[in-house]
Amino acid sequence: MKKVLLLLTLIFTLTEATAQNISYGEYMERVFKDNIALTAQRMDIDIANAAVTDSKVYNDPSIALTYTNNEDWSKGLGQGIEFELSRTFTFGVRRSRIDLAESERTQAVALLEEYIRNFRADATIAYLEHLRAKMLFAEATEIHDDLCEVSTNDSLRYLRGDIAKSDWLESRMAQGVAKNTMLAAEAELRNSAIKLGYYMGDVTCAAQLDGSGSLEIAEAALPLEKYTQAALEHRADLVVALGKAEIAVAAQKFNKAQRRPELDVTLGATYNIADPNFTTIKAGVAMPLKFSNLNKGARLMDELLVKQANVGIEEARLVVTAEVMQAYNNFKYATKQSETFSSEMLGDMRQVVDSKRKAYEMGEIAFLDYLIVQRNESEMRGEYIDALFGKAVAWVELQRSVGVDLKFGAQPTNE
């Protein structure tokens, strides 16, 4: 028995030594620094900046060099070399193209902010899931340790003849069930730690991550109107909807500029090689006939796209308002649910379990009576942990719905 205890102590010590403690602040810092998906999303801004630079390009001129010979080569008559330089001039196309690219860049920034809004909330919920798994594992471990002690004591009591073999077997089976529950909780804890590693961009040793803190959220909700007003002013998806309208208007102006008349200006010179030598200078202007403008389909499509984008703004406002209201109600409900538990209630339940255990060890009650009380306590503690987790997640979702970087004022950790 001493060797077994020594081995368990050694394993526990090694596990603690390899565990990597990480606070919520450290976790989020690494998430925003090293997450691969977020890094890829940030590249959209660089791409949009490159598109703005590209939109500033001017039309390229064209150059042509032509050799002519109008007679028999043996006579050497009518030979000439012609040089020509031409360029197409447009009116307002370049400016409108730049405006369109800048509108798309603004849209890319808004989309990144919207991505970060959801990404921050998802990463925080992953941390809360890890804390919940850690608490459930601790609870399962405590139950297993209690039943392990009871089973060990029962084996000695059976050898002394104080209890029947069936009583000892009952406690041993209960210990086995508790061990399986503990192992499942440990697997869930390791998986939640690996998820943290994913968000931090490195899962090599993620299973050893150990988050610190509490699920308790002490902050009370403000009036609903304040959240709704803040969301309508700051939600990034509303900025995205406004950006779509700006892009639609910019695209409409760009397409309108492309339908304007263009000028093809040509300058050239022809040098006659044969006698008599002479040089011919020419200049010309050409204007395409825009008969295609008689088709009103493109104009109608641009107008409808602008109207559609404006309707999208109203829809986005409605969606934002509804999401805030739902998140607010969920937080209020989660708060009330968590308030049904108290430290006194949990403490009293623990005392009942301890008293039932003493009563069983003194032979006053059956093992099943003790086991039922312990399972009731385990269920209550599990519900309490779930209630804390639900309230913490509801708080994060409320902040997500508002869209303001509140720094998660109710930190899910005690840093």
C-alpha positions as CSV (number, residue, x, y, z in Angstrom):
1,M,0.0,0.0,0.0
2,K,2.8,2.4,0.8
3,K,4.4,1.7,-2.6
4,V,1.1,2.5,-4.3
5,L,0.7,5.8,-2.4
6,L,4.2,6.7,-3.2
7,L,3.7,6.1,-6.9
8,L,0.5,8.1,-6.9
9,T,2.2,11.0,-5.1
10,L,5.0,10.9,-7.7
11,I,2.6,10.9,-10.6
12,F,0.7,13.8,-9.1
13,T,4.0,15.7,-8.5
14,L,5.1,15.2,-12.1
15,T,1.7,16.3,-13.4
16,E,1.8,19.5,-11.3
17,A,5.4,20.1,-12.5
18,T,4.5,19.9,-16.2
19,A,1.3,21.9,-15.9
20,Q,1.6,25.4,-17.5
21,N,-0.4,27.9,-15.4
22,I,-1.9,30.6,-17.5
23,S,-4.2,33.5,-16.5
24,Y,-7.0,34.9,-18.6
25,G,-5.0,38.0,-19.4
26,E,-1.9,36.0,-20.5
27,Y,-4.2,33.7,-22.5
28,M,-5.9,36.6,-24.5
29,E,-2.5,38.3,-25.1
30,R,-1.2,35.1,-26.7
31,V,-4.4,34.6,-28.6
32,F,-4.3,38.0,-30.3
33,K,-0.6,37.6,-31.0
34,D,-0.3,34.1,-32.3
35,N,-3.7,32.8,-33.5
36,I,-3.3,31.8,-37.1
37,A,-6.9,32.4,-38.2
38,L,-6.7,36.0,-36.8
39,T,-3.4,36.6,-38.5
40,A,-4.9,35.5,-41.8
41,Q,-7.9,37.9,-41.3
42,R,-5.6,40.8,-40.6
43,M,-4.0,40.3,-44.0
44,D,-7.3,41.5,-45.6
45,I,-6.3,45.0,-44.5
46,D,-3.0,44.7,-46.3
47,I,-4.7,43.4,-49.4
48,A,-7.2,46.3,-49.3
49,N,-4.4,48.8,-49.0
50,A,-2.7,47.2,-52.0
51,A,-6.0,47.5,-53.9
52,V,-6.1,51.2,-53.1
53,T,-2.6,51.7,-54.4
54,D,-3.5,49.7,-57.5
55,S,-6.6,51.9,-58.1
56,K,-4.4,55.0,-58.5
57,V,-2.7,53.8,-61.7
58,Y,-3.1,55.9,-64.9
59,N,-4.0,54.5,-68.3
60,D,-0.9,53.3,-70.1
61,P,0.1,55.0,-73.4
62,S,0.7,52.8,-76.5
63,I,3.6,53.1,-78.8
64,A,3.8,51.6,-82.4
65,L,6.6,51.4,-84.9
66,T,5.8,50.4,-88.5
67,Y,7.9,49.8,-91.7
68,T,6.2,50.4,-95.1
69,N,7.2,49.7,-98.6
70,N,4.8,50.6,-101.4
71,E,6.8,49.6,-104.5
72,D,9.0,46.8,-105.7
73,W,12.0,46.3,-103.4
74,S,14.4,46.6,-106.3
75,K,13.3,50.1,-107.1
76,G,13.6,51.3,-103.5
77,L,10.6,53.6,-103.8
78,G,7.9,54.3,-101.2
79,Q,9.9,53.0,-98.2
80,G,9.1,54.6,-94.9
81,I,9.2,54.2,-91.1
82,E,6.1,55.2,-89.1
83,F,6.2,56.0,-85.4
84,E,2.9,56.5,-83.4
85,L,2.1,57.3,-79.8
86,S,-1.4,57.1,-78.5
87,R,-3.3,57.2,-75.3
88,T,-6.9,56.9,-74.1
89,F,-8.2,59.7,-71.8
90,T,-11.1,59.0,-69.5
91,F,-13.0,61.5,-67.4
92,G,-13.6,60.7,-63.7
93,V,-12.9,57.0,-64.0
94,R,-9.7,57.0,-62.0
95,R,-11.1,59.2,-59.2
96,S,-14.2,57.0,-58.9
97,R,-12.1,53.9,-59.0
98,I,-10.0,55.2,-56.1
99,D,-13.1,56.1,-54.1
100,L,-14.5,52.6,-54.7
101,A,-11.2,51.0,-53.5
102,E,-11.1,53.2,-50.4
103,S,-14.7,52.3,-49.6
104,E,-13.8,48.6,-49.9
105,R,-10.8,49.2,-47.6
106,T,-13.1,50.8,-45.0
107,Q,-15.3,47.7,-45.4
108,A,-12.3,45.4,-44.8
109,V,-11.5,47.2,-41.6
110,A,-15.1,46.9,-40.4
111,L,-15.2,43.2,-41.3
112,L,-12.0,42.6,-39.3
113,E,-13.5,44.4,-36.3
114,E,-16.6,42.2,-36.6
115,Y,-14.4,39.1,-36.8
116,I,-12.5,40.2,-33.8
117,R,-15.8,40.9,-31.9
118,N,-16.9,37.3,-32.3
119,F,-13.4,35.9,-32.0
120,R,-12.8,37.5,-28.7
121,A,-16.0,36.2,-27.3
122,D,-15.4,32.7,-28.6
123,A,-11.9,32.6,-27.2
124,T,-13.2,33.8,-23.8
125,I,-16.0,31.2,-23.8
126,A,-13.3,28.6,-24.5
127,Y,-11.4,29.7,-21.4
128,L,-14.6,29.6,-19.3
129,E,-15.2,26.1,-20.6
130,H,-11.8,25.1,-19.4
131,L,-12.5,26.6,-15.9
132,R,-15.8,24.7,-15.8
133,A,-14.1,21.4,-16.8
134,K,-11.4,22.1,-14.1
135,M,-14.1,22.5,-11.4
136,L,-16.0,19.4,-12.5
137,F,-12.8,17.4,-12.5
138,A,-12.0,18.6,-9.0
139,E,-15.5,17.7,-7.9
140,A,-15.2,14.2,-9.5
141,T,-11.8,13.7,-7.9
142,E,-13.1,14.6,-4.5
143,I,-16.0,12.1,-4.8
144,H,-13.6,9.4,-6.0
145,D,-11.2,10.1,-3.1
146,D,-14.1,9.9,-0.6
147,L,-15.3,6.6,-2.0
148,C,-11.8,5.3,-2.2
149,E,-11.4,5.9,1.5
150,V,-14.7,4.3,2.3
151,S,-13.9,1.2,0.1
152,T,-10.5,0.8,1.7
153,N,-12.0,1.1,5.2
154,D,-14.7,-1.4,4.2
155,S,-12.1,-3.9,3.1
156,L,-10.5,-3.8,6.5
157,R,-13.9,-3.9,8.2
158,Y,-14.8,-7.0,6.1
159,L,-11.5,-8.7,7.1
160,R,-12.4,-8.0,10.7
161,G,-15.9,-9.4,10.2
162,D,-17.6,-6.1,11.0
163,I,-19.6,-6.0,7.7
164,A,-20.7,-8.5,5.1
165,K,-18.9,-9.1,1.9
166,S,-21.8,-7.6,-0.1
167,D,-21.4,-4.3,1.7
168,W,-17.7,-4.2,0.8
169,L,-18.5,-5.1,-2.8
170,E,-21.0,-2.2,-3.0
171,S,-18.5,0.4,-1.9
172,R,-15.9,-1.1,-4.2
173,M,-18.3,-0.9,-7.2
174,A,-19.2,2.7,-6.3
175,Q,-15.6,3.5,-6.2
176,G,-15.1,2.0,-9.7
177,V,-18.0,4.1,-11.1
178,A,-16.6,7.2,-9.5
179,K,-13.2,6.5,-11.0
180,N,-14.7,6.2,-14.5
181,T,-16.5,9.5,-13.9
182,M,-13.3,11.1,-12.8
183,L,-11.4,9.8,-15.8
184,A,-14.1,11.2,-18.2
185,A,-13.9,14.6,-16.4
186,E,-10.1,14.5,-16.8
187,A,-10.4,13.8,-20.5
188,E,-12.8,16.7,-20.8
189,L,-10.4,18.9,-18.9
190,R,-7.5,18.0,-21.3
191,N,-9.6,18.6,-24.3
192,S,-10.6,22.0,-23.1
193,A,-6.9,22.8,-22.5
194,I,-6.2,21.7,-26.1
195,K,-8.9,24.1,-27.3
196,L,-7.1,26.9,-25.5
197,G,-3.9,25.9,-27.3
198,Y,-5.7,26.1,-30.6
199,Y,-6.8,29.6,-29.9
200,M,-3.2,30.5,-28.9
201,G,-1.9,29.0,-32.1
202,D,0.1,26.2,-30.6
203,V,-1.3,22.8,-29.5
204,T,2.1,21.1,-28.9
205,C,1.9,21.0,-25.1
206,A,-1.7,22.4,-24.9
207,A,-3.0,19.5,-22.8
208,Q,-0.8,20.7,-19.9
209,L,-2.3,24.2,-19.8
210,D,-3.9,25.1,-16.5
211,G,-6.2,28.1,-16.4
212,S,-6.6,30.1,-13.2
213,G,-9.5,32.0,-11.8
214,S,-13.2,31.7,-11.0
215,L,-16.4,31.5,-13.0
216,E,-18.1,33.9,-10.6
217,I,-19.4,37.1,-12.3
218,A,-20.3,39.8,-9.8
219,E,-21.4,42.6,-12.1
220,A,-25.1,43.4,-12.4
221,A,-26.7,44.3,-15.7
222,L,-27.3,47.9,-16.6
223,P,-30.7,49.0,-18.1
224,L,-31.4,47.5,-21.4
225,E,-31.6,50.9,-23.2
226,K,-27.9,51.5,-22.5
227,Y,-26.9,48.3,-24.1
228,T,-29.1,48.8,-27.1
229,Q,-27.8,52.4,-27.6
230,A,-24.2,51.3,-27.3
231,A,-24.8,48.5,-29.8
232,L,-26.4,50.7,-32.4
233,E,-23.5,53.1,-32.1
234,H,-20.6,50.6,-32.1
235,R,-21.5,47.3,-33.5
236,A,-19.1,46.4,-36.3
237,D,-21.7,44.6,-38.4
238,L,-23.7,47.8,-38.5
239,V,-20.6,49.5,-39.8
240,V,-20.3,46.7,-42.3
241,A,-23.9,47.3,-43.5
242,L,-23.2,51.1,-43.8
243,G,-20.0,50.2,-45.7
244,K,-22.0,48.0,-48.2
245,A,-24.2,51.1,-48.9
246,E,-21.1,53.2,-49.4
247,I,-19.6,50.6,-51.7
248,A,-22.8,50.4,-53.7
249,V,-22.8,54.2,-54.2
250,A,-19.1,54.2,-55.1
251,A,-19.7,51.4,-57.6
252,Q,-22.6,53.3,-59.1
253,K,-20.4,56.4,-59.6
254,F,-17.6,54.3,-61.0
255,N,-19.9,52.6,-63.5
256,K,-21.4,56.0,-64.4
257,A,-17.9,57.4,-65.1
258,Q,-17.1,54.4,-67.3
259,R,-20.1,55.2,-69.5
260,R,-18.8,58.8,-70.2
261,P,-17.2,59.5,-73.6
262,E,-13.6,58.7,-73.9
263,L,-10.9,60.4,-76.1
264,D,-8.2,58.4,-78.0
265,V,-5.4,60.9,-78.7
266,T,-2.8,59.9,-81.3
267,L,0.5,61.6,-82.3
268,G,2.7,60.1,-85.0
269,A,5.3,60.7,-87.7
270,T,6.2,59.0,-90.9
271,Y,9.7,59.3,-92.4
272,N,10.1,58.5,-96.1
273,I,13.4,56.8,-96.7
274,A,13.5,57.0,-100.6
275,D,14.1,60.1,-102.6
276,P,12.7,62.6,-102.1
277,N,13.1,62.3,-98.3
278,F,10.4,63.8,-96.3
279,T,8.6,63.5,-92.9
280,T,4.9,63.4,-92.4
281,I,3.5,64.5,-89.0
282,K,0.0,63.5,-87.9
283,A,-2.2,63.9,-85.0
284,G,-5.7,62.6,-84.4
285,V,-8.6,62.4,-81.9
286,A,-11.1,59.6,-81.8
287,M,-14.2,59.3,-79.7
288,P,-16.0,56.0,-79.3
289,L,-19.8,56.2,-80.0
290,K,-21.4,55.0,-76.8
291,F,-24.5,53.3,-78.3
292,S,-24.3,50.8,-75.5
293,N,-25.4,53.5,-73.1
294,L,-28.9,53.2,-74.6
295,N,-29.3,50.0,-72.7
296,K,-30.6,51.1,-69.2
297,G,-30.0,47.7,-67.6
298,A,-26.7,48.5,-66.0
299,R,-28.0,51.8,-64.5
300,L,-31.1,50.1,-63.2
301,M,-29.0,47.4,-61.6
302,D,-26.8,50.0,-59.8
303,E,-29.9,51.8,-58.5
304,L,-31.3,48.6,-57.1
305,L,-28.0,47.7,-55.5
306,V,-28.0,51.0,-53.7
307,K,-31.6,50.6,-52.5
308,Q,-30.8,47.0,-51.4
309,A,-27.8,48.2,-49.4
310,N,-29.9,50.9,-47.6
311,V,-32.6,48.3,-46.8
312,G,-29.7,46.1,-45.4
313,I,-28.9,48.9,-43.0
314,E,-32.4,48.9,-41.5
315,E,-32.3,45.1,-41.3
316,A,-28.9,45.1,-39.5
317,R,-30.3,47.6,-36.9
318,L,-33.2,45.3,-36.3
319,V,-30.9,42.3,-35.9
320,V,-28.6,44.1,-33.5
321,T,-31.5,45.3,-31.4
322,A,-33.0,41.8,-31.2
323,E,-29.7,40.2,-30.3
324,V,-29.1,42.7,-27.5
325,M,-32.5,42.1,-26.1
326,Q,-32.1,38.3,-26.2
327,A,-28.6,38.4,-24.7
328,Y,-29.9,40.7,-22.0
329,N,-32.8,38.4,-21.1
330,N,-30.4,35.4,-21.1
331,F,-28.1,37.1,-18.7
332,K,-30.9,38.2,-16.4
333,Y,-32.2,34.6,-16.3
334,A,-28.7,33.1,-15.8
335,T,-28.2,35.5,-12.9
336,K,-31.5,34.4,-11.2
337,Q,-30.6,30.8,-11.8
338,S,-27.2,31.2,-10.2
339,E,-28.8,33.0,-7.2
340,T,-30.8,29.8,-6.3
341,F,-27.5,28.4,-5.0
342,S,-25.6,29.7,-2.0
343,S,-22.4,28.8,-0.1
344,E,-24.5,28.0,3.0
345,M,-26.6,25.5,1.0
346,L,-23.6,23.8,-0.4
347,G,-21.9,23.8,3.0
348,D,-25.0,22.3,4.6
349,M,-25.1,19.6,2.0
350,R,-21.5,18.7,2.7
351,Q,-22.2,18.4,6.4
352,V,-25.1,16.0,5.6
353,V,-22.8,13.9,3.5
354,D,-20.2,13.8,6.2
355,S,-22.8,12.8,8.8
356,K,-24.2,10.1,6.6
357,R,-20.7,8.7,6.1
358,K,-20.1,8.6,9.8
359,A,-23.4,6.9,10.3
360,Y,-22.6,4.3,7.7
361,E,-19.1,3.6,9.2
362,M,-20.8,3.2,12.6
363,G,-23.2,0.7,11.1
364,E,-26.3,2.9,11.7
365,I,-27.4,3.1,8.0
366,A,-26.8,1.1,4.8
367,F,-24.2,2.0,2.3
368,L,-26.9,2.8,-0.3
369,D,-28.3,5.5,2.0
370,Y,-24.9,7.2,2.2
371,L,-24.4,6.8,-1.6
372,I,-27.7,8.5,-2.4
373,V,-26.9,11.5,-0.3
374,Q,-23.5,11.8,-1.8
375,R,-24.8,11.6,-5.4
376,N,-27.4,14.3,-4.5
377,E,-24.6,16.5,-3.3
378,S,-22.6,15.8,-6.5
379,E,-25.6,16.7,-8.7
380,M,-26.2,19.9,-6.7
381,R,-22.5,20.9,-7.1
382,G,-22.6,20.1,-10.8
383,E,-25.7,22.2,-11.2
384,Y,-24.0,25.0,-9.3
385,I,-21.0,24.9,-11.5
386,D,-23.2,24.9,-14.6
387,A,-25.1,27.8,-13.2
388,L,-21.9,29.8,-12.7
389,F,-20.7,28.9,-16.2
390,G,-24.1,29.8,-17.7
391,K,-24.0,33.2,-16.1
392,A,-20.4,33.8,-17.2
393,V,-21.2,32.8,-20.8
394,A,-24.3,34.9,-20.8
395,W,-22.3,37.9,-19.7
396,V,-19.8,37.3,-22.5
397,E,-22.7,37.0,-25.0
398,L,-24.2,40.2,-23.7
399,Q,-20.9,42.0,-24.4
400,R,-20.7,40.3,-27.8
401,S,-24.1,41.6,-28.7
402,V,-23.2,45.2,-27.6
403,G,-20.0,45.1,-29.7
404,V,-18.0,47.5,-27.6
405,D,-14.6,46.4,-26.4
406,L,-15.5,46.4,-22.7
407,K,-12.3,44.5,-21.8
408,F,-14.7,41.9,-20.3
409,G,-15.1,44.1,-17.2
410,A,-16.2,41.1,-15.2
411,Q,-13.0,39.1,-15.7
412,P,-13.6,35.4,-15.6
413,T,-10.4,35.1,-13.5
414,N,-9.1,36.5,-10.3
415,E,-5.8,38.0,-11.6
